[in-house]
Amino acid sequence: MAKRFTPNAPFDVAMKLLVPTTTKVKGVTKKTFPDPATIEDVFFGSFRTYGGTENFSNDVYMVFDTAIVETWFNPAITTDCQIYICETGRTYNIISQPENINMRHQFVHFKVENVGGKT
């Protein structure tokens, strides 16, 4: 029997899911995200940064503000969406395909990166 998955941290960080609206302007698809203040639905998950992701390219040292999110399964969470952290007011793009842990539709795990890179 397969070992049951248990989250690494409690789901105690309040987040909002920003689902984009797409429009075509002169043949180009444009994504527009809603203002987080207009969204009432809040979900909770774990949010771990581990100090970001380091990269050394073309003799330039860069640190990207990335994090790992684990939360309850929600089929609306896709790579097109953004996550808004209620406590810090920061918005993150989902950069990895959300993984449905053990295909049980119970937990989801994905990586995010800060929009704009600054606070």
Disulfide bonds with the S-S distance in Angstrom:
none
